[in-house]
Amino acid sequence: MKKQLSLLSIAILSSCSLAAESVQLENEIKDTSSTGYAFSRANLNLKKTRVAPVIDGQFSANEWQDAVQITDFVVFRPSLGDKPIYPVTAYVSYDENFLYVAAEIHQPRNTITDRVLTQGSNLWNEDYFGITLDTNYDKRDAYLFHVSPSGVKEDGLVDGSDYIGQWSTLWYAKTAVFDDGWRVEMAIPMQSISFEKNIETWGIQLRHKLSSPYQQVYWNLNDGEANGWTAGQVAPISGLQGLEQGIGVELRPGLAYKSNDVESEWIPSLDAFYKITPSLTGVVTVNTDFSGTEVDEVDMNMSRFAQYFDEKRDFFLQDSQVFNFGGINDGYPNAMAFYSRRIGQGKTDGILDINWGTKLTGQIGDTRVGVLSVNQQRDGGKDETTQLSVARVSQQVADHHQVGLITTQGSADNRENAGLWGVDYRYEGSILNEQRIEGYGWYQKTEKQHEGEDTKAYGVQLYLPNDAVYFRAKYRYVGDNFDPALGFVNRKGVQYYEFVNHLRYRPADGWLADHINYFQTNVFYWQTDDTNNDRLSQEYRLRPFQVEFKDSSLFYIQHETRKENLKTPFKMGRNITFMDDEFRFSRWYAYYRSDSSKSIYGNVRVSRGEFYDSDMKHLEFTLNYKPNKHLSFELSRQNYYYQRESQRENMFGTRFKMDVAFDSDWSWNTLLQHNTQSDTLSVFTRLRYQSKPDELYQLTLSQGYDMEDGWHKRVKTADETALKLNYIFRW
């Protein structure tokens, strides 16, 4: 253990030294942090509106007369402190039932980038106006709402500096586009968000994103180093009084007709929500149905370990940030205590029906709580049921410290001794001239199946998530028998080390500032040992040159060196097997991403070198074509070619996406995926109609094929057609 802590300490001290030198250099060029704080806005005192605005994007006479008007927006990226190219005038007000936000962007119609018309689409490559809303004003988590000029809405959760884009809720927005600009009106129901009733001060951030020329424009900036949309960048708004959430009841009935090769059936379902307090929500789900949920986009897996996939089911996404533990995320998810995709799925039977479930999530003072319990079919015996449960609590201690507990019970196959418990600690603060710092420490343990088993896991993590100087260090121990039945683990019996650092320079003036957003160098280091401190793998990556241009296009080159000590043979495809031995190999990368505001854009990555004891060539690209807001096409391809003497292996994965938006209500989405590594072909297509936020109709077709023997001898492995209707009722 002393060896591990010594290595981590050296990495931390080295990075802090680099950080101090880089901050000094950055301040000589431009005092980023002090300039950032110059744009922190004073408290905004809201007035309760006497006339609720009609949400139609038209700005009718007098409907915003009681709102606070905001015009002091500033450029955050690419040049902090610049005046926006196109002025923004925003309005904020409220009544007992809604928070109202409106904006007018004074921008010629022909300069607007607006190529999306399907509700729920990702808007980050388009023009949009949006807000970050922190209803507790603790700058730890928040809601995010975006609207494009065509009225397409995107929502998500902000957990510190992480974005959970899969989350969604019910809210209203309409827009209108004119020759000299566009307008947006938003109404966010108090029933759609959680807040402490006795807290009259919230936090808000207002944002306009311009795609061409690229500009990120914000109203408030507390920190020139952090992303402007994060929870820590909000400014206080006060005066919020007499807020109502009705009786706090929401019902979401659904009806699905599902048909496959075996049977056809009608499936009713119901999700019921009750606001116990404005910040605490109870949920009951009955006969839960997830048909219509988007399928996973599966990349080729060139490692020996299982892939991680994001949660996409609405029931589990609601307040999902409450269950986060130890700062473990999808960047390196090994030893994640709770992974909601373990629910409703099993290793033996695949998809498992959920009979009913309950959930309690929210905040009580400085305490966040989450409890989830689900009854479902048992994996390996669908005629039986099993109960899966998780409980999580975290307590804020003073301004910068948080401690928490987590426990899970049950497993998909209903095995005995399937419990887990864990404790964690989180620190958030600043060092080195207001450079942000985050630290985590955690310990967890699963129940033993036999005496003498090593079922513990623990780790520490340190982050400096800043723009000029970024640093991340991790140490993680995962015991040989650590087995979280409701968590994620893809490599046991290891000790994992990670060191990642970048130094970024943003030109402040001159020719470089006119053409370049930033230059950057990166250093990556990963190491994996077994629990006896014997080396299993080691990887160095050096990215000496990365540059982002004014149009947001990006280029970098990278060199990678790896050492692998294989304990068992590793079969790569059908023809090549790497035997248990020690290997050292390296390769070069080059990557380019084009300007995403164009109708045709994409990225390409090429690499060449070695992979274990074979020669490797790798080509990967994504090509997007958006001729207008009604059509969108995406083609991506991954190709890996390996050769060792007379043995050859050529594997590729192809993905094609097509989105057709007939108007803002009707859309048709299709996803085709073919992967020669797994010899699979999948087809997912969905017709979607949503004329109002509280009504949704979907018709989906999902098919899968085993392609091991070729197209003409393909074997169908999945075939389901589903018609689904969903409604939302609130009181």
N, C-alpha and C positions, 0 to 999 in steps of 0.2 A: 504493500500500500504506500510505503514511503517513496518508492520509485515512481509510482503513478502521480502522487501529489507533487513530487519534485519536478517532474516533466511539465505538469500543468502550471506550476508556479513560474517556471522559466518562461513558458509561453505568455503568461499573463504579464509578467514584468517587461518582457521584450515588447509586447504590443503597447503597453502604457508608455514606454519610452518613445516608440514610434509615434504614438498619438500626441505626446507633448511636443515633439519636434514638428510634426505636421501642423498642429494647431498654431504654433508660433509662426510657421511659414505662411499658413492661410491668413493669419491676422495681419502679417506684413503686406499681403496682397490686398485683402479686403476683410474688414472686421465683420465676418458673417454673423456671429452670434449677437453682437451688440446691435447690428443693423436689423437682425430679425426681431429683437425685442422692441425696437423702435416702432414696430407695427402691431404691438399689442394694444387692443382697443379697450377703452374704459367700459364699465358696466352699462348695458343698454336696458333702460327701463321701459318695458312694454306697456301699452295701454290696451285695455279690453275694448274690442271693436263694438260699436253700437249697431252696425249693419254688417251681417255676414256676407263676404264677397261671393259672387256667383263664379264658380270655377269653370271658366270657359275660355281663358286666355285673352279676353277682350279689354280688360281694365275699364269697366263701366264707370260712369260718373259717380264720384264720392264713395265708392265701395272701399277704397284704400285710404280714406281721409284720416282715419284714426291710427293708421299704421306708422311705425317708425321708419323713416326713409334713410337708406344707406347708400352712399356714393363713394366712400373712400376706400376703393379697392386698389390692390397693389399686385404687381407681378412677383411671383415666387420663383418660377422657373421659366425660361433659362437664366434670366438676369434679375436677381433679387433687388427689389426696390424700384424697378422701372415703372413707368406709367402704362396702364393697359392700352393696347392698340385701339380697342373698341370699348368705350365707357359702359359701365354697368350701373344701373339704378335698381336697388332692391328694396322690398317692403316686408316688414315682419309685424304681425299682430296675432291676436288670439281671442277666442271666447271660451265658454265653459266646455265646449265639445271638441274644438279643433285648434291646432296651431296653423296659422296661415302664413305662407311665404310667397312672394311674387318677385319677378325681376323683369327688367327690360334691358336687352343687350342691343346697343346701337351699332349694328353691324350690317353692311350691305348684303343683300340676299345672295349674290353670286359668290360670296366668300365663305358661306356656311358649309361645313362638312356634315352631312346628314344622310347616311346611307342605310339606316335601320328603321324598320317599321313593325317588327314583331315584338310584342310586349314581353318583357323579361330578358331581352337580349343584352349582351355585354356592350356597354357604351363607351368604353375607355379609349377607343380609337375614333370616336365621333366628337363633335361639339356638344356640350351639355352645360346645364346649370344645376347645381345641387347644394345640399347642406349636410353637415355632420351635426347630430343632435345628441348631447350628453345630458340626460334628464336628471342625473344625480350631481352633476358638476364635480365629479371626482377625477375626471380626466383619465379614467382607466378603461371604460368601454362606452360605446355610443352606437347610435343608429346612423345609417347613411342612406340618403335619397338623391337620385339623379333623374333628370328629365332632359330628353333630346329635343331639338326644335320641332320634330314631328310628334311629340307627345309620348314617346316611348319611355317607360319608367323602369328604373333599376333600383333595387334596394339591397341592403346587406347590413351586417353587423361589423363593428369595429371593436376588436379586443386588443386594447393597447395600440400596438402598431401593426397588428394582423387584421386582414380583411376576410370575412366569411361571406362570400358572394352568393352562396346557395340559399341563404335565408330570404324569406319574403313575407310581407304582411299586406293588409288592406289599407290603401290610401288613394288619394285622388289628385290628378294633375291634368291640365289642359294647356295647349299652346296655340299661338297664332304667329304666322310669319308674314312680314311685310317687306317692301322694297328696301327699307332702311334699317331693318332689324327684326328681332323676334321677342315675343313675350311669353312668360310662363306663369301660371298660377297653380299653387299647391295647397292642399288641405290634408293635414295629418291628424286622423282621429285620436283623441286621448285614449280610446279603447285599444288602439293598435300598439301602444307603447307602455312601458312600465316606469313608474316614478314614485318617489316618496311624497305623500300628500302634504306634509308639513314643510316641504322644501320649496321655497318660492324662487330660488335662483337655479337656472339651468345653464348649460353651455351650448353655444352654437358656432358653427363655422359656415360661411357662405363661399361658394366656389363657382367660377366659370372656367371651363376648359376650352381652349381654342386649338384646333388641330392644324390649321394652315394660315399663317405661320404659327408654329408651336408656341403656345403660352399657357401657363397655369396661373390663374388670377385668383387671389383670395382676399377676403375682407380682413381677417385677423391672422397674425403670425406671432406666436410666442417664442418660436425657436427656428432660426434659419437653417438648422441642420436636419430637422425631422420632416417627414412627409407632411404636407399641409392638410391632408384629410384625416390625420390620425386624431385620437381622442385628446391628446395633450395640446392640440392647437386651437381648441375652442375658446371663445370669449364669453364672459358672463352675461346672461340676460335675466332680468328680475321683473317683479310685479305680477307674476303668474298666480292668480288667486281664483278661488271658486271653481276649480276644474272638476269636471264630472265624467264618469265613465258609465253612466246609466246604472243598471243593477249589476253590470259586470258579466253578463251571460252572453256567450257566443256559441252558436251551433253550426257545425259544418256537416250536413248530411251529404251522402254520396250514393250513387247507384251505378254499378258497373255490370256490363254484359261481357263475359269472357268466353271465348271459344278456342279450342285447340283440337288436336287429333283424337283426343280421348273423350272429352265432354264439353258441354256448353252449359253455362249457368249464369243466373242473375245474382249479384252480390251487393246487398245493401251495406253501408258503413256509416259510422257517425263518430265525429270528434266534437267533444263538448268542452268549452273553456269557461272558467269562472274566475274573475278577478276578486280574490279574497281580500286583498288590499290593492291600491293602485300599483304597487310594486311587487306583488306576489300573485302568481297565477297557478291555478290548479287545472289539470287537463285529464279527461277520460276519453279513451278511444275504444270503440267496439267494432269487432269484425273488420279490422283495419285492412285497407286495400291500397296497394301502391302501383296499380296498373297506370300506365301513362307517364311514369317517372322516366326521365332520360336515362339511356343506357350509358355505361362507362366507355370512355374513349381509351382504348388499350394500346399503350406503346409497347414496342418490343423490349423484352427483358433479357439483357446480356449478362446478368448476374446469376448467382446460384440461389438467390433468396427471393421470397414471395414479395409481390408488389403491393403497394398501398393505394387504395382508392378512396376518394372523398365521399362523404355522405351526401345524398341528394334527396332524401325523403323528408317532406315537410314536417311530419310529426317529430322527428328526431332533431331537425334543425332549429326548431323553436327554442330559444334561450340555450343553444348548444354550448356557448362559451362558458356557461356556468360550470360545466363538467371538465374543462381543461385542467390538466394536472401537471405540475412540475415544469411547465414551459416546453413539454414534449410535443412537437408538432410534426407535420408531414415532411419537414426537411430531413429528419432522421427519426422515424416513428418507432423504432425498435424499443420495446419495453413500455409502450403506451398503456396506461392503466385501464382506460375505458375507450373502446372503439365501437361506436354504435352499430356499425355494419355487422357485428357479430350477432345482432338480434334480427330474427327473420330469415336467417341463412344457416346452413349446416354443411359440414364437410361431406356427409354421406348423401343426403337427400336434396341438397341445394336449397331452393326457395322453400321456406316454411311459413305456414299461415299464422298470423297473429290473431288470437281470439279476443283479447282485451288488454288494455294497459292503462296505467295512471302515471301522472307526472306532476310534480310540484316544483316550480322554479321561481326565482326572484331574489329580492334583496330586502332585508330587515335591518335598517340602520346601516352599520358598517359590515354586516354579515351577509354573504351571498350563499344561498342554499339551492340544492338541486337533488331531487329524489325521483327515480324512475323505476317502475316495476311493470313487467310485461309477461303475459301468459301466452305461450305459443306451442305449436306442435313440437314434439320431441324428435330430434335428428336421429334417424335410425329406427324410428317407430312412430309414424305419424298418427297412429290411433291414440297415442298417449300425449300428455302435455308436460311442459316444464315451465318453471317460473324463473325469470331473469331479473335481477334488481341491481341498482347502483345508487349510492348516496354520496353526496359531495357537499362540503361546507368549507368556506374560506372566510377568514376574519381579517379585516384591515386593522393593523396595529400602528397607531401614529400615522404620519403622512407617507412614509416610504416603505413600510414593512407590512407583509401579509403572510399569514400562516393558514394551513388548510389540512383537511383530512379527506380521505376517500375510502370507500369500501364497495366491493361488488360481491354478489352471491349468485350461484347458479351457472349452468352451462347449457348449451344447445342440446347436448346428448344426455343431460340430467345425471352426470356422473357425481359421485360423492367427493367431498373435500375440494370444491371448486371455488372457494372464496379467496378474496384478496383484500388487503388493507394497506393504506399508505399515508404518509405525512409529507407535506412540502412547505417550502418557505420561498418567498419572493421579495426582492428588493428593487425599488426603482428610485433613482436619484440622479445626481450630476457630479462630475469631477472635471478637473483640467479645463478651467474657463468655460463652465456650463456645458461640457460634453455629457450627453445622456449616458447612463449606465443602468443595466438591468442584470440582476443576479438571481440564480435559482439553486436550491438544494432540495433533494427529495430522497425518500426511502420507501420502498414497498416490498411486500412479501405475499406470496401465495401459499395456500395450504399444501402440506406435504401429502403425497400419496404413499410414501414409504419413509421409514426412519433413515436419517443420515443424508437426506436430499438437500441440495443447495437451492432454495426457492426464493432467494432474495434478489433485489435489484436496487441500485442506488446511483445517484449521479449529482454532479454540480455543473452549472453552466454560467458563463459570463458573456454579456453582450455590451458593446458600445455601438448602438445602431445609429450612427451619425453619417452625415453626407460626406464631409471631407475625410474623416477617419472612421472606418467601420472595422470592428473587431468582434470575433466570436470564438469562444473556446468552450469545449465540452469534455467532460470525462464521464463515462457511464460503465457501470458494472452490471452484467446480466448473468445470473447464476445458471448452472447447467440444467436445473430443473424448474426454473422460473416459468410458470405456465398460467398467464392470466386468461381465464376462460372467456371473459368479456373484453379483453384488451387486444393489443397487437404486439406480437413478437415474431420476428423472422430470423433471428440468430441468437441462440443461447450459448452460455458458457464462454462469454467474451468480455474483454475490457476494451472500451472504445475511446479513442482520443481524437479530438478535432481542433484545428486551428485555421481560421479564415480571416484574412485581413485585406482591406483595400485602402489605398490612398488616392484621393480624387482632387483634381485641381480644376476650378472653373475660371477661365479667363475673364478679367473684369473690364478690359477695354482693348482697343486696337483691332487689328485684322483678325486675330484669333477669336476675340469676343464676337465678332460679326459672323463667324462661320462655325464656331465650335461651342457646344454646350459644356463639355468637360473632357479631360484626359484622366485615365485611371490605370493603376497597376494593381494586380491581385496576387496574393500568395495563398495557396491552399495546402493543408497537410492533414492526412487522415492516417490513423494507425489502429490496428486491431490485434490484440493479444488474447490468448486464452486465459483462463482464471489462474493458471500456474505461471503467468508472465512469459510464456513462449510466444514468439512473434508469429502471427498468422498472415497479416498483410500490412502493407505500408504504401502510401501513395503521396507523391508530391505533384502539385500543379503550379506552374508559373505562368501568369498572364502578363507579360511585360508591357503590353500596349493595348489599351481599349479606348476608343474615342466615340463620342456621340455628337453628331452634327446638329445644326440648327433645325433641320427638318425632322429631327428625332431618329434618323437612320443611325445605325451603329455598326462598328467593326471591331473585331479583336482577333489576336492570335494567341495560341496557348500551347505549352509543352507539358506533357504528363509522363511521369516515371512511376512504375509500380513494381512492388515485390509481392509475390504470393507464395504461400506455403500450403499447398493442397494436401489435406489429410486423407481425402477420398477422391476417386476419379470424378471428373466434371465433363459430362457429355454435352457437346455443343452441336445441336442439330442432329442430323442422321449420320454424318460421315466422320466427324472429328471428335475424339475424346482426349481430354488432357488428363494424364495419369498423375497419381499422387507423387509430388516432387516439389522442389523449390524453383521458382521462376522469377526472372527480372526482365522487364520489357518496358518500352516507351513508345510514344507517338506524338505527332503534332496535330493541332486543330486550327482551323480558320472558320470564322463565323461572320455573316453579314445579315443585317436586318434593314429593309428598305423603309422609306417614308410611308407610314400607314394611312396618311390622309389621301393618298392617290386611289384611283379606282382599281388599279392593279398593284398589289404589294405582297411582300412575303419575306421569307428568310431562308438562308441556306447554311449548312454546316458540312465541312469536309474534314476528314482526318485520315492519316496514313501512318502506319508504323507496325508494331507487333502486338500480339495478344497471346499471352503465355508463350508457347513455342511455335506459333504460326504467324504468318504475315497477314496484316489486316488492312482493308480499305473500307471506308465508311462514308456514305453520302446520305444526307438528310435534308429535306426541303419542305417548305409549306408555301403554297401559292394561293392568294386570295384574289377574287375578282368580284367587285361590287359596282356594277354599271349604274345602278340607281337604288333607291330605298326599297324597291319591291323584290329585287333579286340579289342573292349572295351565294357565291360558290367558294369552296375551299378544298384543295387537293393537297394532301401531304403524303410523303413517301420516306420510309427509312430503309436503307439498303446496307447490309453488312456482308462483306466478302472475305473469307478466310482461306488460306492456302498453307499446307504443310507438306512439303515434298509432293507426292502424287495425290494427296488428299485435298479435296476442295469442299467448301460449304458456302452456299450463296443463300442468304435469308433476307426477306424483305417484308415490310408491312406497308399497306396502302390504306388510306382513309379518304373518303369523299363525303363532303357535307354540302347540302343544298337547302337553302331557306328561301321560300317564296311567300311574300306577304301580299295578299290580294288587296288588303286595306289594313287599317289599324286593328280590326277585329278578327279577320280571318288570316290564318297562316298555315303553311305546310312545310314541315321540316323532315329531312331525310338524312340518315347516316349509314354509310356502307363501310365495312371494315374487312380487310383480308390480311391474314397473317400466316406466312409460311413456317414460322417457328412453331406455332401451335397447330398449323394446318386447319385453320378455321376461317369461315366467312360468316358475317352477321349483317343483317338488314334491319334497320329500325326506321319506320316512317310514321309521322303523326300529323293529323289534320286537327287544327285547334281553332276554336271560336270563343272569344271573350269580348262581349260588348260592354260589360260592366265589371268592376273589380270584384264583385261578390257573386259572379256567375262564371262557370267555366265548363265547356263541352269539348271532349277530346275523343278522337277515333285513332287508335294506334294499331300497327301491325309490326310484329317482331318475329324474326326467323333466324335460325342459326344452322350452320352446316359443318360437318366434318369433311375436310377436303384432302385427307391423307392419300386417297387413291385418285385424285384428280377431279376435275369439274364433272365429267360424264359419269363418274361413279360416286358422286357426293352423297352423303348420308345426312338426312335432316335430323338435327338434335333438339331443335326448339321451334315451336310454331304457335303463336298466340295472337288472336285478334281481340281487341277490347274497345268497347264503347263506354265512356265514363262521363257522368254528369256530377258536378259539384256546385253547391250553393253555400252561401254564408249568411246567417241571420244573427242580428245583434239586438240586445235590449239593455 
